[in-house]
Amino acid sequence: MRPETKRITVSTSPYLHGSDTTPRIMWEVVISLMPMVGAAYYFFGLGALGVIAATIAGCVSTEYVFSTSGSKGASLKDGSALITGILLALCLPPGFPLWMAFLGSVVAIGMGKLIWGGLGQNVFNPALLGRAFLQAAFPSAITTWSAPDGQYLSFRGTNAALPFFQGHNVDAVSSATPLAQMKFEKLATDYTDLLWGNVGGSLGETSAILFLLAGLYLVWRKLINWRIPLSILLTVIVFSGIFWLMDSKAYPSPLFMVLSGGLLLGTVYMATDLVTSPITPRGLWIYGFGIGFFVVLIRLWGGLPEGVMYAVLLMNSCTPIINRFTKIKPYGYK
């Protein structure tokens, strides 16, 4: 009988593999977003669900149509298009026309993801790129807010507006957001309302406590790097706190800056995007500091009351150079 021959397997690194997969991570993030979707419906009714459905439909259909024939099924199973659709919807007003939301999601996937080569190769966060397109193309519609009214079974006045037609409906009257009231009228919103979400704004400017809990959950599950949200929040608190201590009547408090607007949405879900954020520990701190700095800069002195979208996109563009100059030296390198 011939002795058993042992074979040596030769392969390249990495040799150790974790149990995490892209679909598992993506779908767990989708599950963590469900409380925010529920809060959006609670405060804004069917209009919120209509906007979310329109963005998801646009993202999924664009992903399917423009993906290569061999990757159509895989690109949909990983859940990345679904996440982009939900996140884009959370950046939009509850009364946003559904056709505009659909168009923005097409741009988000097409120009923000597929044009770069697909998942893992995009430079900018796709949801924020789609939101930036809508901000430039439809500035009036995207700044038409409505306050929570408890009408769970009704759509908003402009949801069903026809494409390229100007709608005229009393529900389209803009309601000031807490950031706009503070910036232009120096009126502060009650912290309790900010914490629980009973304020006007986008679908993702609802319950701050839900985003805080979601952030803690994602950090605990190691789905996001804790350095990014911590550095952003610390920078916003310290930077805005300096000016608040100088003149508390002219500048908002650090707590208001953290709880208002889309800061927590951007901090937990946008800035922590694994593809568009740095990969080195030192780079993550620089990246988070930059986002927090630009958020405060734009909010206090910019022409718009909110600056999270521009801050994240600006630092997305800096990610390659941050990675380059914060590379970790290999062990034994001289």
C-alpha positions in Angstrom: 0.0 0.0 0.0 1.4 3.4 -1.0 1.8 5.9 1.9 -0.6 8.8 1.9 0.9 11.8 0.1 0.5 15.2 1.9 0.0 18.1 -0.4 1.1 21.7 0.4 -1.3 24.4 -0.6 0.3 27.6 -1.8 -1.8 30.8 -1.7 -1.5 34.5 -1.3 -2.6 36.5 1.7 -4.8 37.1 3.5 -4.6 33.7 5.2 -7.1 34.5 8.0 -10.7 35.2 7.0 -13.5 36.6 9.2 -17.1 35.5 9.1 -18.4 38.9 8.0 -19.5 39.2 4.4 -20.7 42.3 2.4 -24.3 41.1 2.2 -24.4 40.3 6.0 -23.1 43.8 6.9 -25.4 45.6 4.4 -28.5 43.8 5.5 -27.7 44.3 9.2 -27.4 48.1 8.5 -30.7 47.9 6.7 -32.3 46.4 9.8 -30.8 49.1 12.0 -32.5 51.7 9.7 -36.0 50.3 10.3 -36.7 52.3 13.5 -35.9 55.5 11.6 -38.3 54.5 8.8 -41.0 53.8 11.5 -40.3 57.2 13.1 -40.6 59.0 9.7 -44.0 57.4 9.2 -45.0 58.2 12.8 -44.3 61.9 12.3 -45.1 62.4 8.6 -47.5 59.7 7.6 -47.8 58.0 4.2 -45.9 60.8 2.5 -42.7 59.5 4.2 -43.3 56.0 3.1 -44.0 57.2 -0.4 -40.7 59.1 -0.6 -38.8 56.0 0.7 -40.5 53.7 -1.7 -39.7 56.0 -4.6 -36.0 56.2 -3.8 -35.7 52.5 -3.2 -37.4 51.8 -6.5 -35.1 54.2 -8.3 -31.9 52.7 -6.7 -32.8 49.1 -7.2 -34.1 49.5 -10.8 -31.0 51.5 -11.8 -28.7 49.0 -10.2 -30.4 46.2 -12.1 -30.6 47.9 -15.5 -27.0 49.1 -15.7 -25.2 46.2 -14.0 -23.5 43.7 -16.2 -25.5 40.7 -17.1 -23.4 38.4 -14.9 -23.7 40.6 -11.8 -27.3 41.6 -11.8 -28.4 39.2 -9.2 -25.4 39.7 -6.9 -25.6 43.5 -7.0 -29.2 43.3 -5.7 -28.6 40.6 -3.1 -25.9 42.5 -1.2 -28.5 45.2 -0.1 -26.2 48.1 -1.0 -28.8 49.7 -3.4 -31.5 49.3 -0.7 -29.3 51.2 1.8 -28.7 54.0 -0.7 -32.4 54.4 -1.3 -33.3 54.5 2.4 -30.5 57.0 3.2 -31.4 59.3 0.3 -35.0 59.3 1.4 -34.0 60.2 5.0 -32.3 63.3 3.5 -35.5 64.5 1.8 -38.6 66.5 3.0 -41.7 64.5 3.7 -43.6 66.3 0.9 -41.0 65.9 -1.7 -42.4 65.0 -5.2 -42.1 61.3 -5.8 -40.8 61.7 -9.3 -38.0 63.9 -8.1 -37.1 61.4 -5.4 -37.0 58.7 -8.1 -34.8 60.8 -10.3 -32.4 61.6 -7.4 -32.0 57.9 -6.7 -31.2 57.1 -10.3 -28.4 59.7 -10.1 -27.2 58.4 -6.8 -26.7 54.9 -8.1 -25.7 55.8 -11.7 -23.3 58.7 -11.0 -22.4 58.0 -7.4 -21.7 54.2 -7.7 -21.9 52.5 -11.1 -19.9 55.0 -13.0 -16.9 54.4 -10.7 -17.0 50.7 -11.2 -19.6 49.5 -8.7 -19.6 48.7 -5.0 -16.3 49.3 -3.3 -14.9 51.7 -5.9 -16.9 54.9 -5.6 -15.2 58.0 -4.2 -18.3 59.8 -2.8 -21.2 58.5 -0.7 -23.9 57.7 -3.3 -26.9 58.8 -1.2 -25.3 62.2 -0.5 -24.3 62.6 -4.2 -27.9 62.1 -5.2 -29.0 64.5 -2.5 -26.5 67.1 -3.8 -28.0 66.7 -7.3 -31.5 67.3 -6.0 -30.3 70.3 -4.0 -28.9 71.9 -7.2 -31.7 70.9 -9.5 -34.7 71.5 -7.3 -33.7 73.9 -4.6 -37.2 75.1 -3.9 -38.8 71.7 -3.5 -36.0 70.3 -1.3 -36.3 73.2 1.1 -40.1 73.0 1.4 -40.6 71.5 4.8 -43.8 70.5 6.7 -44.2 70.0 10.4 -45.4 66.7 11.9 -49.2 66.7 12.1 -50.2 63.2 13.1 -51.9 62.5 9.7 -50.8 58.9 9.4 -53.0 57.9 6.4 -52.4 60.9 4.1 -49.8 62.0 1.6 -48.3 65.4 1.6 -49.5 68.1 -0.8 -46.6 67.9 -3.3 -45.9 64.1 -3.2 -48.1 63.5 -6.2 -47.0 66.5 -8.2 -46.6 65.8 -11.9 -43.1 65.9 -13.5 -42.0 69.4 -14.5 -45.3 71.0 -13.4 -45.5 73.5 -10.6 -47.9 72.2 -7.9 -50.2 74.6 -6.0 -51.3 73.2 -2.7 -51.6 74.6 0.8 -49.6 71.7 2.2 -46.6 72.8 0.2 -46.1 75.9 2.5 -42.7 75.7 4.0 -42.3 75.2 7.7 -39.1 76.4 9.3 -36.7 73.8 10.6 -34.9 74.2 13.9 -31.6 75.1 12.2 -33.3 77.7 10.0 -35.1 79.2 13.0 -31.8 79.4 14.8 -29.8 80.8 11.9 -32.2 83.4 10.6 -34.4 84.2 13.6 -32.2 83.3 16.6 -35.0 81.1 18.0 -33.9 77.9 19.7 -36.0 74.7 19.7 -36.8 72.8 22.8 -34.3 70.1 23.4 -37.0 67.5 24.2 -38.5 68.0 20.8 -35.1 67.6 19.2 -34.4 64.5 21.2 -37.7 62.8 20.3 -38.1 64.2 16.8 -41.2 66.3 17.0 -39.8 69.0 14.6 -40.1 69.9 11.0 -37.3 68.9 8.6 -36.3 65.9 6.5 -37.3 62.4 7.2 -34.0 61.7 8.9 -34.3 64.8 11.2 -36.7 63.0 13.5 -35.7 61.2 16.6 -32.1 62.0 17.7 -32.3 59.3 20.4 -32.9 56.6 17.7 -29.8 57.6 15.8 -27.7 57.6 19.0 -28.9 54.1 19.9 -28.3 52.9 16.3 -24.8 54.3 16.4 -24.1 52.5 19.7 -25.5 49.3 18.2 -23.4 49.5 15.0 -20.2 50.3 17.0 -21.0 47.3 19.3 -21.4 45.1 16.3 -18.2 46.5 14.8 -20.0 47.5 11.6 -18.6 51.1 11.8 -15.4 52.4 13.3 -16.0 54.3 16.5 -13.3 56.8 15.7 -15.4 58.5 13.1 -18.5 59.4 15.0 -16.5 60.2 18.1 -14.2 62.6 16.3 -17.1 64.3 14.5 -19.1 64.9 17.6 -16.2 66.0 19.7 -15.1 68.5 17.0 -18.7 69.9 16.7 -19.0 70.2 20.5 -15.7 71.8 21.0 -15.7 74.1 18.0 -19.3 75.3 18.4 -18.8 75.5 22.2 -16.0 78.1 21.8 -18.3 80.5 20.0 -21.3 79.7 22.2 -19.2 80.6 25.3 -18.1 83.8 23.5 -21.7 84.9 22.8 -24.5 82.5 23.8 -27.2 84.8 22.2 -25.6 84.9 18.7 -24.4 81.2 18.5 -26.3 78.0 19.2 -25.2 75.7 22.1 -23.2 72.6 21.4 -26.1 70.4 22.4 -28.4 72.1 19.9 -25.7 71.6 17.2 -25.5 67.9 17.9 -29.3 67.2 18.2 -30.6 69.4 15.3 -30.5 68.8 11.6 -29.0 65.8 9.9 -25.8 65.6 12.0 -26.5 62.3 13.7 -27.8 60.8 10.4 -24.6 61.9 8.6 -22.4 60.9 11.5 -23.8 57.4 12.0 -24.6 56.3 8.5 -23.0 58.6 5.9 -19.5 59.4 7.2 -18.9 55.9 8.4 -19.3 54.4 4.9 -16.6 51.8 4.6 -15.9 52.6 1.0 -15.5 56.4 1.2 -13.8 56.8 4.6 -10.1 56.3 5.4 -8.7 53.0 6.4 -5.9 54.0 8.8 -6.6 54.9 12.5 -4.9 58.3 12.3 -6.6 59.0 9.0 -10.0 58.3 10.6 -9.4 61.0 13.2 -8.4 63.5 10.6 -11.4 62.6 8.5 -13.8 63.0 11.4 -12.2 66.3 12.5 -12.6 67.7 9.0 -16.3 66.8 8.8 -17.0 68.3 12.2 -15.1 71.5 11.4 -16.9 72.0 8.0 -20.3 71.3 9.6 -19.9 74.1 12.2 -18.3 76.4 9.6 -21.1 76.1 7.2 -23.9 76.2 9.8 -22.6 79.3 11.5 -21.3 81.4 8.5 -22.6 79.7 5.3 -25.6 80.7 3.3 -27.4 77.5 4.2 -28.5 76.4 7.7 -27.3 72.9 7.2 -23.8 71.7 6.2 -23.5 68.0 6.9 -23.9 66.9 3.2 -21.2 69.2 2.0 -18.9 68.4 4.9 -19.0 64.7 4.2 -18.6 65.0 0.5 -15.7 67.3 0.9 -13.9 64.9 3.2 -14.8 62.0 0.9 -12.7 63.7 -1.8 -9.9 64.0 0.7 -9.9 60.3 1.7 -7.4 59.1 -0.9 -4.8 61.7 0.1 -5.5 61.0 3.8 -4.8 57.3 3.3 -1.6 58.2 1.4 -0.1 60.3 4.1 -1.2 58.2 7.1 0.0 54.8 5.9 1.1 52.5 8.7 4.7 51.5 8.5 5.3 47.7 8.1 6.8 45.9 11.0 10.6 46.1 10.8 10.6 48.9 8.3 13.5 51.4 8.5 
